[in-house]
Amino acid sequence: MTIRPATRADCPGILAIYNDAVLTTTATYDYEPRTLAQREEWFDQHVRDDYAIFVAEDDAGHIVGWSALNPYHARPGYRFTTENSVYIATDRRGQGLGKLLLAPLIAAAQKRGLHAIIAAIDATNEASLRLHSRFGFVQVGHFKQVGYKFDRWLDVIYLERLL
């Protein structure tokens, strides 16, 4: 397994993992799959704004997970805060890839001079909550029934790690 900075050529693999999460999980509250053009635009914006993206690539060259730092809010007072994303391919979950993808995000945030990383996680996503906790994230909020997907109301837990 190789963890490395993503390139634009990785967008199809990133997209496949994200779109599967859209259709089958509450890891994202998006309802509609994204297009390759949308994912490439997202990638290009991340590069322009110096937000890190990493991929996990297996020995066969397949993208099996990815992670990213993302803007938290557009207002300049939030410029030292970032929100993270970590997504793993369905058949690779539970194999420790989240740990491999979260560690370089934290290092990239520190290198960029960021002060805080926020993780907004569906309250039922125990694996992601455990993962973030292992990396020093602490719960700072629990919003009840702020999301709606798959015909049910969903809670979101906010975790934070100060750098």
C-alpha angles and dihedrals in degrees: 000000000000124000111198142149110282123249128205088257088066093063095097091054092045089048094051092053093046095046091051088053090050092054101038111024145044091231084107127026092216113121102194127058115246126240126241089248090056092049092049090050088050090050094048091049091050090052092048092049095042097243111153123238122187132187134201110223121191125219090268091057096254121141105237100170143002142193134195145182112230137188111271097202133347096233112104094236088069095052093111093054126080136182119222133218128199122180128175128192112257095246092049100051117120094029098103098261092127090063091050092050100042097052096063090046090059091048091048091050091051092048090051090052096247119158106202139024118204124201119194106196132178106251092235093055096096094165092058092044090053092046094053092044090055088057095053100266113146128201112256101166146013115200113195122220096345094134131056124198137140090018095300140095116250134205122220124210118205118211127184137196119193114210 
